[in-house]
Amino acid sequence: MRISLIIFIVLCFVSCKESKKKTLQASKGATTQAIDYAKGFSIEKRVSGITVISLSSPWPNAKTGFKYALVPKRKMTSITLNKEEFDVIVPVPVDNIVATSTTHIPTLEALGVIDRLIGFPDTQYISSKKTRQRIKNGMIKELGNNEAINTEMVIALNPEVVIGFSINSQNKAYETLQRSKIPVVYNGDWTEESPLGKAEWIKFFAPFFQKEQLADSIFKKIADSYIMTKALAKKAKKQPIVLSGALYKDVWYLPGGNSWASKFLEDANTIYPWSDSEQTGSLNLSIESVLAKGQHTDFWISPSQFTSYLEMEDANVHYLQFEAFKNKNVYTFANTKGETGGLLYYELAPNRPDLVLKDLIHIFHPSLLPEHELFFYKPLN
Protein backbone atom coordinates (compact mmCIF):
# COMPACT_ATOMS: atom_id res chain seq x y z
CA MET A 1 0.00 0.00 0.00
CA ARG A 2 2.93 2.31 0.73
CA ILE A 3 4.33 1.65 -2.75
CA SER A 4 0.92 2.24 -4.34
CA LEU A 5 0.59 5.62 -2.62
CA ILE A 6 4.06 6.64 -3.83
CA ILE A 7 3.18 5.65 -7.39
CA PHE A 8 -0.16 7.48 -7.16
CA ILE A 9 1.57 10.74 -6.19
CA VAL A 10 4.56 10.57 -8.53
CA LEU A 11 2.46 9.94 -11.65
CA CYS A 12 2.07 13.70 -12.01
CA PHE A 13 5.58 14.75 -11.11
CA VAL A 14 8.20 12.20 -12.08
CA SER A 15 10.30 13.08 -15.09
CA CYS A 16 13.42 11.40 -16.30
CA LYS A 17 16.57 13.06 -17.62
CA GLU A 18 17.99 10.46 -19.97
CA SER A 19 18.92 11.91 -23.32
CA LYS A 20 19.36 8.61 -25.14
CA LYS A 21 16.25 7.45 -27.00
CA LYS A 22 16.20 3.99 -28.52
CA THR A 23 14.34 3.38 -31.76
CA LEU A 24 11.22 1.30 -31.27
CA GLN A 25 10.45 0.50 -34.90
CA ALA A 26 9.72 -2.89 -36.42
CA SER A 27 12.44 -4.54 -38.47
CA LYS A 28 12.09 -5.57 -42.11
CA GLY A 29 10.22 -8.80 -42.52
CA ALA A 30 8.98 -8.79 -38.94
CA THR A 31 5.37 -9.40 -37.98
CA THR A 32 3.97 -6.90 -35.50
CA GLN A 33 1.54 -8.24 -32.92
CA ALA A 34 -1.72 -6.35 -32.53
CA ILE A 35 -1.72 -4.12 -29.44
CA ASP A 36 -5.04 -2.27 -29.43
CA TYR A 37 -5.10 -0.23 -26.22
CA ALA A 38 -1.72 -0.26 -24.45
CA LYS A 39 0.68 2.50 -25.47
CA GLY A 40 3.79 1.50 -23.56
CA PHE A 41 5.09 -1.49 -25.54
CA SER A 42 5.11 -3.24 -28.89
CA ILE A 43 5.93 -6.80 -29.95
CA GLU A 44 7.39 -8.07 -33.19
CA LYS A 45 8.12 -11.59 -34.39
CA ARG A 46 11.21 -11.73 -36.55
CA VAL A 47 11.81 -14.23 -39.33
CA SER A 48 14.74 -15.61 -37.36
CA GLY A 49 12.29 -16.87 -34.74
CA ILE A 50 13.06 -14.36 -31.99
CA THR A 51 10.48 -12.12 -30.35
CA VAL A 52 11.40 -8.49 -29.76
CA ILE A 53 9.57 -6.48 -27.10
CA SER A 54 10.12 -2.73 -27.36
CA LEU A 55 9.26 -0.82 -24.20
CA SER A 56 8.60 2.90 -24.58
CA SER A 57 7.08 3.64 -21.16
CA PRO A 58 9.01 1.98 -18.31
CA TRP A 59 8.03 4.88 -16.02
CA PRO A 60 6.17 8.20 -16.40
CA ASN A 61 7.70 10.67 -18.85
CA ALA A 62 10.58 8.32 -19.67
CA LYS A 63 13.04 9.75 -22.16
CA THR A 64 14.48 6.38 -23.14
CA GLY A 65 13.12 3.03 -24.22
CA PHE A 66 14.27 -0.55 -23.84
CA LYS A 67 14.43 -3.41 -26.30
CA TYR A 68 14.32 -7.03 -25.19
CA ALA A 69 15.14 -10.07 -27.34
CA LEU A 70 13.38 -13.31 -26.43
CA VAL A 71 15.13 -16.26 -28.05
CA PRO A 72 13.73 -19.80 -28.05
CA LYS A 73 16.07 -21.95 -25.96
CA ARG A 74 16.34 -24.53 -28.73
CA LYS A 75 17.73 -21.81 -31.03
CA MET A 76 20.16 -20.14 -28.64
CA THR A 77 23.18 -21.83 -30.23
CA SER A 78 22.09 -21.28 -33.82
CA ILE A 79 21.04 -17.61 -33.76
CA THR A 80 23.56 -14.79 -33.86
CA LEU A 81 22.34 -11.56 -32.28
CA ASN A 82 23.66 -8.05 -32.40
CA LYS A 83 23.99 -7.56 -28.65
CA GLU A 84 24.31 -3.82 -29.11
CA GLU A 85 20.72 -3.72 -30.37
CA PHE A 86 19.18 -5.16 -27.22
CA ASP A 87 19.20 -4.20 -23.56
CA VAL A 88 18.44 -7.75 -22.43
CA ILE A 89 18.45 -11.17 -24.12
CA VAL A 90 16.23 -13.81 -22.50
CA PRO A 91 16.06 -17.52 -23.47
CA VAL A 92 12.42 -18.66 -23.53
CA PRO A 93 10.27 -20.24 -22.28
CA VAL A 94 11.32 -18.99 -18.86
CA ASP A 95 11.22 -21.66 -16.14
CA ASN A 96 11.63 -19.40 -13.10
CA ILE A 97 11.23 -15.69 -12.49
CA VAL A 98 11.17 -13.00 -9.84
CA ALA A 99 8.31 -10.50 -10.07
CA THR A 100 8.08 -7.24 -8.16
CA SER A 101 4.54 -5.84 -8.39
CA THR A 102 1.28 -7.34 -7.14
CA THR A 103 -0.23 -6.50 -10.54
CA HIS A 104 2.01 -9.22 -11.99
CA ILE A 105 0.38 -11.93 -9.88
CA PRO A 106 -3.05 -12.15 -11.63
CA THR A 107 -1.32 -12.21 -15.02
CA LEU A 108 0.94 -15.10 -14.05
CA GLU A 109 -2.05 -16.96 -12.63
CA ALA A 110 -4.18 -16.34 -15.74
CA LEU A 111 -1.39 -17.65 -17.98
CA GLY A 112 -1.05 -20.74 -15.79
CA VAL A 113 2.59 -20.03 -14.89
CA ILE A 114 2.39 -18.91 -11.26
CA ASP A 115 4.47 -22.00 -10.47
CA ARG A 116 7.40 -20.26 -12.22
CA LEU A 117 7.42 -17.46 -9.62
CA ILE A 118 10.19 -18.17 -7.09
CA GLY A 119 10.67 -14.80 -5.39
CA PHE A 120 8.80 -11.57 -4.61
CA PRO A 121 9.42 -8.47 -2.44
CA ASP A 122 6.81 -7.52 0.18
CA THR A 123 4.87 -10.77 -0.12
CA GLN A 124 2.43 -9.61 2.58
CA TYR A 125 0.75 -7.38 -0.03
CA ILE A 126 -0.21 -10.35 -2.22
CA SER A 127 -3.92 -11.09 -1.81
CA SER A 128 -4.49 -14.06 -4.16
CA LYS A 129 -5.36 -17.16 -2.14
CA LYS A 130 -3.63 -19.42 -4.64
CA THR A 131 -0.36 -17.52 -4.53
CA ARG A 132 -0.55 -17.03 -0.77
CA GLN A 133 -0.64 -20.81 -0.39
CA ARG A 134 2.54 -21.07 -2.44
CA ILE A 135 4.15 -18.47 -0.17
CA LYS A 136 3.12 -20.49 2.90
CA ASN A 137 4.60 -23.62 1.35
CA GLY A 138 7.94 -21.88 0.86
CA MET A 139 7.72 -21.95 -2.94
CA ILE A 140 7.96 -18.15 -3.21
CA LYS A 141 10.74 -16.50 -1.23
CA GLU A 142 10.38 -13.14 0.53
CA LEU A 143 12.87 -10.68 -0.97
CA GLY A 144 12.61 -7.67 1.33
CA ASN A 145 10.86 -4.57 0.03
CA ASN A 146 10.64 -3.18 -3.46
CA GLU A 147 12.42 0.07 -2.66
CA ALA A 148 15.47 -1.95 -1.62
CA ILE A 149 15.07 -5.50 -2.90
CA ASN A 150 17.48 -7.97 -1.28
CA THR A 151 19.90 -8.47 -4.16
CA GLU A 152 21.89 -11.18 -2.36
CA MET A 153 18.78 -13.32 -2.05
CA VAL A 154 17.84 -12.73 -5.69
CA ILE A 155 21.34 -13.69 -6.82
CA ALA A 156 21.14 -16.84 -4.68
CA LEU A 157 17.81 -17.76 -6.33
CA ASN A 158 19.40 -17.14 -9.75
CA PRO A 159 16.14 -16.50 -11.66
CA GLU A 160 16.18 -16.56 -15.43
CA VAL A 161 14.63 -13.09 -15.45
CA VAL A 162 13.45 -10.41 -13.02
CA ILE A 163 10.29 -8.55 -14.02
CA GLY A 164 10.84 -5.19 -12.35
CA PHE A 165 9.21 -1.81 -12.12
CA SER A 166 10.68 1.52 -11.18
CA ILE A 167 9.46 5.10 -10.80
CA ASN A 168 12.59 6.44 -12.52
CA SER A 169 15.90 5.40 -14.06
CA GLN A 170 17.78 5.25 -10.76
CA ASN A 171 17.55 1.72 -9.37
CA LYS A 172 20.83 0.52 -7.90
CA ALA A 173 19.41 -2.88 -6.96
CA TYR A 174 18.54 -3.67 -10.57
CA GLU A 175 21.95 -2.46 -11.69
CA THR A 176 23.55 -4.86 -9.20
CA LEU A 177 21.49 -7.76 -10.51
CA GLN A 178 22.38 -6.99 -14.11
CA ARG A 179 26.08 -6.89 -13.23
CA SER A 180 25.54 -10.36 -11.77
CA LYS A 181 24.24 -11.55 -15.16
CA ILE A 182 20.61 -11.72 -14.04
CA PRO A 183 18.40 -10.15 -16.73
CA VAL A 184 16.09 -7.37 -15.51
CA VAL A 185 13.10 -6.51 -17.69
CA TYR A 186 11.03 -3.44 -16.84
CA ASN A 187 7.25 -3.66 -16.82
CA GLY A 188 5.36 -0.40 -17.27
CA ASP A 189 1.75 -1.53 -16.98
CA TRP A 190 1.09 1.00 -14.23
CA THR A 191 1.90 3.95 -16.52
CA GLU A 192 -1.05 3.24 -18.84
CA GLU A 193 -3.92 5.73 -18.70
CA SER A 194 -6.81 3.57 -19.90
CA PRO A 195 -8.38 0.55 -18.17
CA LEU A 196 -8.00 -1.73 -21.18
CA GLY A 197 -4.51 -0.37 -21.77
CA LYS A 198 -3.38 -1.70 -18.40
CA ALA A 199 -5.10 -5.05 -18.88
CA GLU A 200 -3.49 -5.58 -22.27
CA TRP A 201 -0.06 -5.94 -20.63
CA ILE A 202 -0.85 -9.63 -20.29
CA LYS A 203 0.47 -9.69 -23.87
CA PHE A 204 3.79 -8.31 -22.58
CA PHE A 205 4.20 -11.26 -20.21
CA ALA A 206 3.03 -14.00 -22.59
CA PRO A 207 6.12 -14.27 -24.87
CA PHE A 208 8.37 -15.03 -21.90
CA PHE A 209 6.40 -18.27 -21.47
CA GLN A 210 5.43 -18.76 -25.14
CA LYS A 211 1.77 -18.28 -24.21
CA GLU A 212 0.83 -15.65 -26.79
CA GLN A 213 -2.35 -17.31 -28.05
CA LEU A 214 -3.62 -17.83 -24.53
CA ALA A 215 -2.95 -14.19 -23.65
CA ASP A 216 -4.80 -12.99 -26.75
CA SER A 217 -7.79 -15.14 -25.81
CA ILE A 218 -7.83 -13.98 -22.19
CA PHE A 219 -7.55 -10.32 -23.10
CA LYS A 220 -10.26 -10.56 -25.77
CA LYS A 221 -12.73 -11.87 -23.20
CA ILE A 222 -11.86 -9.06 -20.77
CA ALA A 223 -12.07 -6.39 -23.50
CA ASP A 224 -15.39 -7.72 -24.82
CA SER A 225 -16.82 -7.78 -21.30
CA TYR A 226 -15.65 -4.22 -20.66
CA ILE A 227 -17.01 -2.87 -23.94
CA MET A 228 -20.39 -4.53 -23.40
CA THR A 229 -20.58 -3.17 -19.85
CA LYS A 230 -19.68 0.32 -21.04
CA ALA A 231 -22.45 0.14 -23.65
CA LEU A 232 -24.90 -0.92 -20.95
CA ALA A 233 -23.99 2.14 -18.85
CA LYS A 234 -25.04 4.44 -21.69
CA LYS A 235 -28.62 3.26 -21.22
CA ALA A 236 -28.83 4.97 -17.82
CA LYS A 237 -31.40 7.76 -17.72
CA LYS A 238 -29.48 9.83 -15.18
CA GLN A 239 -25.81 10.70 -14.75
CA PRO A 240 -24.94 10.89 -11.05
CA ILE A 241 -22.22 13.29 -9.93
CA VAL A 242 -19.27 11.49 -8.32
CA LEU A 243 -16.53 12.60 -5.92
CA SER A 244 -13.30 10.66 -5.33
CA GLY A 245 -10.23 10.71 -3.09
CA ALA A 246 -9.62 12.22 0.34
CA LEU A 247 -7.19 14.30 2.35
CA TYR A 248 -3.63 13.22 3.03
CA LYS A 249 -1.66 15.67 5.17
CA ASP A 250 -3.94 18.60 4.23
CA VAL A 251 -3.79 17.81 0.50
CA TRP A 252 -6.74 16.20 -1.25
CA TYR A 253 -5.57 13.72 -3.88
CA LEU A 254 -8.09 12.76 -6.54
CA PRO A 255 -7.89 11.46 -10.12
CA GLY A 256 -6.89 13.82 -12.90
CA GLY A 257 -9.23 14.10 -15.87
CA ASN A 258 -7.09 11.92 -18.15
CA SER A 259 -6.27 9.30 -15.53
CA TRP A 260 -7.08 5.60 -15.39
CA ALA A 261 -9.49 6.14 -12.46
CA SER A 262 -11.25 9.02 -14.19
CA LYS A 263 -11.75 6.90 -17.31
CA PHE A 264 -13.73 4.39 -15.24
CA LEU A 265 -16.09 7.16 -14.11
CA GLU A 266 -16.54 8.35 -17.70
CA ASP A 267 -17.27 4.83 -18.95
CA ALA A 268 -19.71 4.29 -16.07
CA ASN A 269 -21.72 7.24 -17.45
CA THR A 270 -21.27 9.64 -14.54
CA ILE A 271 -20.38 13.29 -14.16
CA TYR A 272 -16.95 13.79 -12.61
CA PRO A 273 -16.40 17.47 -11.70
CA TRP A 274 -12.68 17.33 -12.51
CA SER A 275 -12.98 15.50 -15.85
CA ASP A 276 -11.82 18.59 -17.75
CA SER A 277 -8.38 18.61 -16.07
CA GLU A 278 -5.54 17.31 -18.24
CA GLN A 279 -3.56 15.43 -15.60
CA THR A 280 -3.00 11.72 -16.19
CA GLY A 281 -2.22 11.11 -12.53
CA SER A 282 -3.53 12.78 -9.41
CA LEU A 283 -4.71 16.32 -8.74
CA ASN A 284 -3.48 17.87 -5.50
CA LEU A 285 -6.13 20.20 -4.11
CA SER A 286 -7.17 22.02 -0.96
CA ILE A 287 -10.30 20.92 0.85
CA GLU A 288 -11.83 24.32 0.08
CA SER A 289 -11.54 23.79 -3.68
CA VAL A 290 -12.93 20.25 -3.39
CA LEU A 291 -15.89 21.52 -1.38
CA ALA A 292 -16.59 24.17 -3.99
CA LYS A 293 -17.00 21.53 -6.72
CA GLY A 294 -17.84 18.37 -4.86
CA GLN A 295 -20.00 19.23 -1.86
CA HIS A 296 -23.24 18.31 -3.59
CA THR A 297 -22.16 15.14 -5.39
CA ASP A 298 -24.40 12.07 -5.32
CA PHE A 299 -21.70 9.47 -4.65
CA TRP A 300 -18.20 9.35 -3.21
CA ILE A 301 -15.83 6.53 -4.12
CA SER A 302 -12.29 5.56 -3.09
CA PRO A 303 -11.93 7.83 -0.03
CA SER A 304 -8.26 6.92 0.43
CA GLN A 305 -7.73 4.10 2.94
CA PHE A 306 -10.80 4.89 5.07
CA THR A 307 -13.05 1.93 5.85
CA SER A 308 -15.83 3.49 7.99
CA TYR A 309 -17.81 6.71 8.40
CA LEU A 310 -16.65 7.03 12.00
CA GLU A 311 -13.03 6.75 10.92
CA MET A 312 -13.53 9.54 8.40
CA GLU A 313 -15.35 11.75 10.89
CA ASP A 314 -12.55 11.31 13.42
CA ALA A 315 -9.94 12.16 10.78
CA ASN A 316 -11.57 15.40 9.61
CA VAL A 317 -14.92 16.87 10.63
CA HIS A 318 -15.16 18.69 7.28
CA TYR A 319 -16.03 15.39 5.58
CA LEU A 320 -19.48 15.76 7.15
CA GLN A 321 -20.19 18.71 4.85
CA PHE A 322 -20.39 16.48 1.77
CA GLU A 323 -23.85 15.29 0.78
CA ALA A 324 -22.59 11.87 -0.28
CA PHE A 325 -21.26 11.42 3.26
CA LYS A 326 -24.51 12.62 4.83
CA ASN A 327 -26.56 10.30 2.62
CA LYS A 328 -24.25 7.32 3.28
CA ASN A 329 -23.31 6.98 -0.39
CA VAL A 330 -19.59 6.40 0.11
CA TYR A 331 -17.95 3.28 -1.36
CA THR A 332 -14.44 1.99 -0.78
CA PHE A 333 -12.15 -0.81 -1.97
CA ALA A 334 -10.14 -0.56 1.26
CA ASN A 335 -12.34 -3.18 2.95
CA THR A 336 -11.57 -5.85 0.34
CA LYS A 337 -8.32 -7.32 1.61
CA GLY A 338 -6.28 -10.48 1.40
CA GLU A 339 -5.54 -12.50 4.50
CA THR A 340 -2.34 -10.53 5.24
CA GLY A 341 -3.84 -7.10 4.62
CA GLY A 342 -3.04 -6.49 0.96
CA LEU A 343 -5.71 -4.61 -0.98
CA LEU A 344 -7.16 -6.77 -3.73
CA TYR A 345 -7.94 -3.69 -5.85
CA TYR A 346 -4.28 -2.77 -6.25
CA GLU A 347 -3.49 -6.33 -7.32
CA LEU A 348 -6.37 -7.37 -9.55
CA ALA A 349 -8.20 -4.24 -10.75
CA PRO A 350 -5.63 -3.31 -13.44
CA ASN A 351 -5.98 -6.82 -14.85
CA ARG A 352 -9.79 -7.02 -14.61
CA PRO A 353 -11.17 -3.58 -15.46
CA ASP A 354 -14.45 -5.18 -16.50
CA LEU A 355 -15.09 -6.18 -12.87
CA VAL A 356 -14.34 -2.63 -11.71
CA LEU A 357 -16.76 -1.15 -14.26
CA LYS A 358 -19.50 -3.60 -13.29
CA ASP A 359 -19.07 -2.61 -9.63
CA LEU A 360 -19.41 1.07 -10.51
CA ILE A 361 -22.47 0.57 -12.69
CA HIS A 362 -24.15 -1.47 -9.97
CA ILE A 363 -23.46 1.39 -7.54
CA PHE A 364 -24.40 4.31 -9.81
CA HIS A 365 -27.10 2.65 -11.95
CA PRO A 366 -28.37 -0.29 -9.86
CA SER A 367 -31.28 -1.07 -12.18
CA LEU A 368 -28.87 -1.89 -15.03
CA LEU A 369 -27.00 -4.63 -13.16
CA PRO A 370 -29.33 -5.53 -10.30
CA GLU A 371 -27.92 -9.01 -9.66
CA HIS A 372 -24.25 -8.09 -9.75
CA GLU A 373 -22.39 -8.75 -6.48
CA LEU A 374 -19.87 -6.05 -5.64
CA PHE A 375 -16.35 -7.41 -6.09
CA PHE A 376 -13.93 -4.60 -5.22
CA TYR A 377 -16.07 -1.72 -3.96
CA LYS A 378 -18.14 -2.08 -0.80
CA PRO A 379 -20.27 0.43 1.13
CA LEU A 380 -18.29 2.20 3.81
CA ASN A 381 -18.88 0.63 7.24
C-alpha positions in Angstrom: 0.0 0.0 0.0 2.9 2.3 0.7 4.3 1.7 -2.7 0.9 2.2 -4.3 0.6 5.6 -2.6 4.1 6.6 -3.8 3.2 5.7 -7.4 -0.2 7.5 -7.2 1.6 10.7 -6.2 4.6 10.6 -8.5 2.5 9.9 -11.7 2.1 13.7 -12.0 5.6 14.8 -11.1 8.2 12.2 -12.1 10.3 13.1 -15.1 13.4 11.4 -16.3 16.6 13.1 -17.6 18.0 10.5 -20.0 18.9 11.9 -23.3 19.4 8.6 -25.1 16.2 7.4 -27.0 16.2 4.0 -28.5 14.3 3.4 -31.8 11.2 1.3 -31.3 10.5 0.5 -34.9 9.7 -2.9 -36.4 12.4 -4.5 -38.5 12.1 -5.6 -42.1 10.2 -8.8 -42.5 9.0 -8.8 -38.9 5.4 -9.4 -38.0 4.0 -6.9 -35.5 1.5 -8.2 -32.9 -1.7 -6.3 -32.5 -1.7 -4.1 -29.4 -5.0 -2.3 -29.4 -5.1 -0.2 -26.2 -1.7 -0.3 -24.5 0.7 2.5 -25.5 3.8 1.5 -23.6 5.1 -1.5 -25.5 5.1 -3.2 -28.9 5.9 -6.8 -29.9 7.4 -8.1 -33.2 8.1 -11.6 -34.4 11.2 -11.7 -36.6 11.8 -14.2 -39.3 14.7 -15.6 -37.4 12.3 -16.9 -34.7 13.1 -14.4 -32.0 10.5 -12.1 -30.3 11.4 -8.5 -29.8 9.6 -6.5 -27.1 10.1 -2.7 -27.4 9.3 -0.8 -24.2 8.6 2.9 -24.6 7.1 3.6 -21.2 9.0 2.0 -18.3 8.0 4.9 -16.0 6.2 8.2 -16.4 7.7 10.7 -18.9 10.6 8.3 -19.7 13.0 9.8 -22.2 14.5 6.4 -23.1 13.1 3.0 -24.2 14.3 -0.5 -23.8 14.4 -3.4 -26.3 14.3 -7.0 -25.2 15.1 -10.1 -27.3 13.4 -13.3 -26.4 15.1 -16.3 -28.0 13.7 -19.8 -28.1 16.1 -21.9 -26.0 16.3 -24.5 -28.7 17.7 -21.8 -31.0 20.2 -20.1 -28.6 23.2 -21.8 -30.2 22.1 -21.3 -33.8 21.0 -17.6 -33.8 23.6 -14.8 -33.9 22.3 -11.6 -32.3 23.7 -8.0 -32.4 24.0 -7.6 -28.7 24.3 -3.8 -29.1 20.7 -3.7 -30.4 19.2 -5.2 -27.2 19.2 -4.2 -23.6 18.4 -7.8 -22.4 18.4 -11.2 -24.1 16.2 -13.8 -22.5 16.1 -17.5 -23.5 12.4 -18.7 -23.5 10.3 -20.2 -22.3 11.3 -19.0 -18.9 11.2 -21.7 -16.1 11.6 -19.4 -13.1 11.2 -15.7 -12.5 11.2 -13.0 -9.8 8.3 -10.5 -10.1 8.1 -7.2 -8.2 4.5 -5.8 -8.4 1.3 -7.3 -7.1 -0.2 -6.5 -10.5 2.0 -9.2 -12.0 0.4 -11.9 -9.9 -3.0 -12.1 -11.6 -1.3 -12.2 -15.0 0.9 -15.1 -14.0 -2.1 -17.0 -12.6 -4.2 -16.3 -15.7 -1.4 -17.6 -18.0 -1.0 -20.7 -15.8 2.6 -20.0 -14.9 2.4 -18.9 -11.3 4.5 -22.0 -10.5 7.4 -20.3 -12.2 7.4 -17.5 -9.6 10.2 -18.2 -7.1 10.7 -14.8 -5.4 8.8 -11.6 -4.6 9.4 -8.5 -2.4 6.8 -7.5 0.2 4.9 -10.8 -0.1 2.4 -9.6 2.6 0.8 -7.4 0.0 -0.2 -10.3 -2.2 -3.9 -11.1 -1.8 -4.5 -14.1 -4.2 -5.4 -17.2 -2.1 -3.6 -19.4 -4.6 -0.4 -17.5 -4.5 -0.5 -17.0 -0.8 -0.6 -20.8 -0.4 2.5 -21.1 -2.4 4.1 -18.5 -0.2 3.1 -20.5 2.9 4.6 -23.6 1.4 7.9 -21.9 0.9 7.7 -21.9 -2.9 8.0 -18.1 -3.2 10.7 -16.5 -1.2 10.4 -13.1 0.5 12.9 -10.7 -1.0 12.6 -7.7 1.3 10.9 -4.6 0.0 10.6 -3.2 -3.5 12.4 0.1 -2.7 15.5 -2.0 -1.6 15.1 -5.5 -2.9 17.5 -8.0 -1.3 19.9 -8.5 -4.2 21.9 -11.2 -2.4 18.8 -13.3 -2.1 17.8 -12.7 -5.7 21.3 -13.7 -6.8 21.1 -16.8 -4.7 17.8 -17.8 -6.3 19.4 -17.1 -9.7 16.1 -16.5 -11.7 16.2 -16.6 -15.4 14.6 -13.1 -15.4 13.5 -10.4 -13.0 10.3 -8.5 -14.0 10.8 -5.2 -12.3 9.2 -1.8 -12.1 10.7 1.5 -11.2 9.5 5.1 -10.8 12.6 6.4 -12.5 15.9 5.4 -14.1 17.8 5.2 -10.8 17.6 1.7 -9.4 20.8 0.5 -7.9 19.4 -2.9 -7.0 18.5 -3.7 -10.6 22.0 -2.5 -11.7 23.6 -4.9 -9.2 21.5 -7.8 -10.5 22.4 -7.0 -14.1 26.1 -6.9 -13.2 25.5 -10.4 -11.8 24.2 -11.6 -15.2 20.6 -11.7 -14.0 18.4 -10.1 -16.7 16.1 -7.4 -15.5 13.1 -6.5 -17.7 11.0 -3.4 -16.8 7.2 -3.7 -16.8 5.4 -0.4 -17.3 1.7 -1.5 -17.0 1.1 1.0 -14.2 1.9 4.0 -16.5 -1.0 3.2 -18.8 -3.9 5.7 -18.7 -6.8 3.6 -19.9 -8.4 0.5 -18.2 -8.0 -1.7 -21.2 -4.5 -0.4 -21.8 -3.4 -1.7 -18.4 -5.1 -5.1 -18.9 -3.5 -5.6 -22.3 -0.1 -5.9 -20.6 -0.9 -9.6 -20.3 0.5 -9.7 -23.9 3.8 -8.3 -22.6 4.2 -11.3 -20.2 3.0 -14.0 -22.6 6.1 -14.3 -24.9 8.4 -15.0 -21.9 6.4 -18.3 -21.5 5.4 -18.8 -25.1 1.8 -18.3 -24.2 0.8 -15.6 -26.8 -2.3 -17.3 -28.1 -3.6 -17.8 -24.5 -2.9 -14.2 -23.6 -4.8 -13.0 -26.7 -7.8 -15.1 -25.8 -7.8 -14.0 -22.2 -7.6 -10.3 -23.1 -10.3 -10.6 -25.8 -12.7 -11.9 -23.2 -11.9 -9.1 -20.8 -12.1 -6.4 -23.5 -15.4 -7.7 -24.8 -16.8 -7.8 -21.3 -15.6 -4.2 -20.7 -17.0 -2.9 -23.9 -20.4 -4.5 -23.4 -20.6 -3.2 -19.9 -19.7 0.3 -21.0 -22.5 0.1 -23.6 -24.9 -0.9 -20.9 -24.0 2.1 -18.9 -25.0 4.4 -21.7 -28.6 3.3 -21.2 -28.8 5.0 -17.8 -31.4 7.8 -17.7 -29.5 9.8 -15.2 -25.8 10.7 -14.8 -24.9 10.9 -11.1 -22.2 13.3 -9.9 -19.3 11.5 -8.3 -16.5 12.6 -5.9 -13.3 10.7 -5.3 -10.2 10.7 -3.1 -9.6 12.2 0.3 -7.2 14.3 2.3 -3.6 13.2 3.0 -1.7 15.7 5.2 -3.9 18.6 4.2 -3.8 17.8 0.5 -6.7 16.2 -1.3 -5.6 13.7 -3.9 -8.1 12.8 -6.5 -7.9 11.5 -10.1 -6.9 13.8 -12.9 -9.2 14.1 -15.9 -7.1 11.9 -18.1 -6.3 9.3 -15.5 -7.1 5.6 -15.4 -9.5 6.1 -12.5 -11.3 9.0 -14.2 -11.7 6.9 -17.3 -13.7 4.4 -15.2 -16.1 7.2 -14.1 -16.5 8.3 -17.7 -17.3 4.8 -18.9 -19.7 4.3 -16.1 -21.7 7.2 -17.4 -21.3 9.6 -14.5 -20.4 13.3 -14.2 -17.0 13.8 -12.6 -16.4 17.5 -11.7 -12.7 17.3 -12.5 -13.0 15.5 -15.8 -11.8 18.6 -17.8 -8.4 18.6 -16.1 -5.5 17.3 -18.2 -3.6 15.4 -15.6 -3.0 11.7 -16.2 -2.2 11.1 -12.5 -3.5 12.8 -9.4 -4.7 16.3 -8.7 -3.5 17.9 -5.5 -6.1 20.2 -4.1 -7.2 22.0 -1.0 -10.3 20.9 0.8 -11.8 24.3 0.1 -11.5 23.8 -3.7 -12.9 20.3 -3.4 -15.9 21.5 -1.4 -16.6 24.2 -4.0 -17.0 21.5 -6.7 -17.8 18.4 -4.9 -20.0 19.2 -1.9 -23.2 18.3 -3.6 -22.2 15.1 -5.4 -24.4 12.1 -5.3 -21.7 9.5 -4.6 -18.2 9.3 -3.2 -15.8 6.5 -4.1 -12.3 5.6 -3.1 -11.9 7.8 0.0 -8.3 6.9 0.4 -7.7 4.1 2.9 -10.8 4.9 5.1 -13.1 1.9 5.9 -15.8 3.5 8.0 -17.8 6.7 8.4 -16.7 7.0 12.0 -13.0 6.8 10.9 -13.5 9.5 8.4 -15.3 11.8 10.9 -12.5 11.3 13.4 -9.9 12.2 10.8 -11.6 15.4 9.6 -14.9 16.9 10.6 -15.2 18.7 7.3 -16.0 15.4 5.6 -19.5 15.8 7.1 -20.2 18.7 4.8 -20.4 16.5 1.8 -23.8 15.3 0.8 -22.6 11.9 -0.3 -21.3 11.4 3.3 -24.5 12.6 4.8 -26.6 10.3 2.6 -24.2 7.3 3.3 -23.3 7.0 -0.4 -19.6 6.4 0.1 -17.9 3.3 -1.4 -14.4 2.0 -0.8 -12.2 -0.8 -2.0 -10.1 -0.6 1.3 -12.3 -3.2 2.9 -11.6 -5.8 0.3 -8.3 -7.3 1.6 -6.3 -10.5 1.4 -5.5 -12.5 4.5 -2.3 -10.5 5.2 -3.8 -7.1 4.6 -3.0 -6.5 1.0 -5.7 -4.6 -1.0 -7.2 -6.8 -3.7 -7.9 -3.7 -5.8 -4.3 -2.8 -6.3 -3.5 -6.3 -7.3 -6.4 -7.4 -9.5 -8.2 -4.2 -10.7 -5.6 -3.3 -13.4 -6.0 -6.8 -14.9 -9.8 -7.0 -14.6 -11.2 -3.6 -15.5 -14.5 -5.2 -16.5 -15.1 -6.2 -12.9 -14.3 -2.6 -11.7 -16.8 -1.2 -14.3 -19.5 -3.6 -13.3 -19.1 -2.6 -9.6 -19.4 1.1 -10.5 -22.5 0.6 -12.7 -24.1 -1.5 -10.0 -23.5 1.4 -7.5 -24.4 4.3 -9.8 -27.1 2.7 -11.9 -28.4 -0.3 -9.9 -31.3 -1.1 -12.2 -28.9 -1.9 -15.0 -27.0 -4.6 -13.2 -29.3 -5.5 -10.3 -27.9 -9.0 -9.7 -24.2 -8.1 -9.8 -22.4 -8.8 -6.5 -19.9 -6.1 -5.6 -16.3 -7.4 -6.1 -13.9 -4.6 -5.2 -16.1 -1.7 -4.0 -18.1 -2.1 -0.8 -20.3 0.4 1.1 -18.3 2.2 3.8 -18.9 0.6 7.2 
